[in-house]
Amino acid sequence: MKTLSRWISRFCYNHPNFGIPNLMLYIAVGNVAIGLIDNFSAYSLSSALFFFRPAIFHGEIWRLISFIFVPITGDFGILNFTVPGTSFFMTVLSAYFYYWVGSLLEREWGTAKFNCFFFTGVLLNIIFGMIMGVSSIAYVNLSMFFAFAVLFPDMQVLFMFILPVKVKWLAWIDAAFFAWAIFNNLRMGLWLFALLPLVAILNFFVFFWEDMMDALGRGKARVAHKHSAQTINFKKAQKELRQRRGYLHKCAVCGVTDQNDPNMEFRYCSKCNGYYCYCANHINNHTHVQ
């Protein structure tokens, strides 16, 4: 996965003009247009556009792409083989929100990387849909929000247009939705459908694998540093200093301190087994403590 992540990053760097600029604008407009028509036609348009494998095998191949534009707010009914019954207001609100999220991601990443991220999720959902019979763009949008939360964790949005909430807290709600979807499908015995959230978010792990590994490495390094003998000895020396309220540095060889010789430079030897301080005269002229 690390190799794939690097390959995608290199491809996007070498092909900055790859993809469709303002992709989420077209998708948002499509969501609103379909939602508006559905509002006056008992969702007949969505019925002809959402991902349904039997219909695709009967020649309706446009469903491989058109399901991207079908509004998915509300009850996510497509996963239950029904057309999602959502209000037009919620459709507009959802379209605007994901347009805003996608626009900021495209501005941060560039058109090429954002298109790769989005269409990787779409491709994974198509593969899943061809196996299971149905699919939805819902989890791709939610994984896109996950990416947004990683890049802009402290950005505030107005939840329900009133309460200012940081994006990182909304991301936890996003994670809870994924967990609930998996649990609910497992509870109903729909084992393969429980994989849909994981399949949809797989592109998130592909694109953020290196970042997550780097963060994990930094976390391990911080823990190792915190429990290292050098850090423990340093904290012990600081504690003794607070208790002594005198000099800060004292040469382990000659005993000179920064109190009686303020101009003296002091160093700590990394080869000694412990936290030993030496003056400039002895840092390179002492027997290492083992």
N, C-alpha and C positions, 0 to 999 in steps of 0.2 A: 504493500500500500504506500509505503514511503517513496518507492521508485516511481509509482504512478503519479503521486502528488507532485514530485519534482518534474516529471515529464510534462504534466499539464501546465505547470508554472513556466517551464521553458518554452512550451508551445505558445502560450499566451504572450510571453515576452517577445517572441520572434514574430508573432502575427497580431499586432495590436488592433488591426482593423477587422479582425475576424468577428463574425456575428452580426446581430441586428441591433443597431443603436436604439436606445429608448424602447427596448423590448417590452417592458412592463406597461408602457403606455398603450401599446396595441392590445395587450392582454386585458388591461383594465377596461378599455373601450369595448372590447368584445364581450366581457362580462356584463357590462351595463346594457349593451344593445340586446344581448340574448335575454337578460333578466327583464328588460322592458317588454320584449315581445312575449315572453313567457307569462308575464303578468296579465296579458289580455288573451292568451290562447291556451290556458290550462297546461302550461309547460310543454306544449307540443314541440317547440323547437329544441329544447334540451333533450327530449326523448329521441330526437333524430341525430343528436350530436355526441352524447356521452359514450364512454368506452363500453362496448358490449360485443364480446367475441363472436357469438353466433351471427350477429348482423354484419360484422366485418368479413366473416367467411362467406357471406352471401353477397359480397360486392360493395358494401358500404365502407370502403377503405378510408374515407375522409375522417372516420371516427378516430383513427390513429393520431390525428392532429387536433381535430375539433374539440376533443374532450378537454383540452387545455383551457378553452374559453368558456366552458360551462360553469356557471356560478356554483360554488360549493359551500357557501355559508349556511348555517342552520343545522339541520339534522343529519347532514352527510348521507342522505338517503340512497345515493348511488350504490353504496356498499351493501344496501339491502335490496338491490335490484329495483329500486323505484327512483323516480325523478325527484331531486331535492326540492322540497317545498319551502322556499325561503321568500321573505318579503322583499320587495324591490328596494326599500330603504336599506336593509341589511346588505343587499347585493352591492349597492352604490358605496356604502360605507366600507365594506370589505375590499372592493376594487380600489378605492382610493388609498386605503391603508397599505395594501400590498404594492401598489404603484409607488407610494412614498418609500417603503422599505427597499424595493428593487432599485429605485433611482439612486438612493444613497449607496447601495452596494455597488452599483455600476460605476458611480463616481469614485468610490474608494478603490475598486479593483480594476476598472477599465472594462470596456465593452466585451473584449474577448473572454476574460476570465468569468465575468458574470454569466455570459451566454453558455459557457462550458458548464458552469455550476447548475444552471437551471435545466438545460437540456440533458445533462447526465441524469438528473432526477426524473425527468420525463421518460428517458429511455429505460430506466430501471422499472418505472411503472408500466410501460408498455410490455416489457418482458413478463412482468408479474401478471398483467392483464391477459396476455396470451395464454398463460398457464391456468389462471383461475377463472377467466371468463369476463371479469369486470375489473375496473381500476378507477382511480380518482386522483386528481391533481391536488387534493386537499393537503396531504402530508408533504408534498413538495413545497407548497407555500409555507407550511409550518417549519420545515427544515430551513427554508430561506430566512425565516424570522430568527431561527437559532443562530444562523451565521451573522445576522444583523446584531444580535445580542452579544455575540463574542467580540465583534468589532467596535460596538458602541454601547458598552454595558451601563454607563452612567448617564446616557441621554434620557431625558424625561419626556413622557407622553401623558396626555390627559385621558385617563381611564374613564370611560363613560362621559367624556367631555368635561369632567369636573375634577377628579382626583389626580394630581400629578404623581406618577409612578415611574421609577427608573426601569429601563428596558430589561435589566438583568433579573428583576423580580418577575416581570411578565414572562421571561424565558423559563422560569421555574414552573409557571402555570402551563406553558407550552410542554415542558417535560412531563408534567403530571397528566396532560392530555394524552401524550404518547403512551405512558404507562397504563392509563385507564383503558385505552383502546386495545392494547395488547391483552390486559387482564380480562376485559369483557369478552373478547373473542375466544380466549382460552376457556372462560367459564361456560360459554355456549357451545364449546366443542369445535369451534371453527379454527382449527390449528393452523392451517395455511394462511387464513386471513390475519392471524396474529402476526404474521411475518411482514404484512404490508407496511406498517409504520417503520419497521427496521429496514426494509428494502428502500423505502422512500428517503430515509435519513442517511443511507449509506453514502450518498454523495457528500454529505456534510463531513463525515469522517475522512473521506478521500481528500477533500480540500483542506481540512484542518488537522490532518494527521501529524504533520511536522510541528505545527504550533502546539498541539497537545503533548507530543513527546518532549519538546523543548521545555514546556511548562512543568511536565513531570520530572524532567532532569533537574530543573532549577529547584523544585521542591525537595528532591532527594538531596541535592547539594546543601540546601539550607539546613535540613535535618542533620546531615552528617557534620556540617560545620558547628551546629549548635551543641552537638554531643562529643565533639572532638576534644582531646586532652588539652590542646592549645587554648581553645575557647574557655574551657573550664578553668584552666590555670589563670587565664586573663581576668575572668570574672572574680576569681579568688583574690588576685592582686588588686583589683579595683575595690573589693570589699575591705581588704586590709588598708588600702589608701584612705578610704572614708573613715575607717576607725582611727588611723594614725594621724590623718590630716596634716601630713608633712610632705615629704618629697614624693614625686611621681615615679622617677627612675633612679635606680641604684645599681652600680656596676657590681656584678657578682665576683669580680676579681679584686679590685682595689677599694671598693666600697664608696667611691665618690658618687654623690647624688646631684640632681639638678637643682637642689636647694642651696648647696654650698658652692656649686659651680654652674651658674645659670647658662653660661656660654658653651658648655660641654654638650656634644651630640651623643645620643644614646641609640643603640640598636638592639633588637632581639634576635638571637641566633636560632635559625630554623633547624639546625643540625643537632642541637642539644635536646635531650629528652626531658622536656619541661618548658616552662616559660622563664628563660633566663635573660637578663638584661646585661649589656656590656657597654662601657664607654667607648669613645672613638679610639682610644689607645689599646683596647683589648678585644674589640669585636673580631679582629683577624689574628689575635694573639692570645688564645686561651685553649685550654683542654676541654673538648666537648663532653658534656655530661651525658652518660648513657645509662 
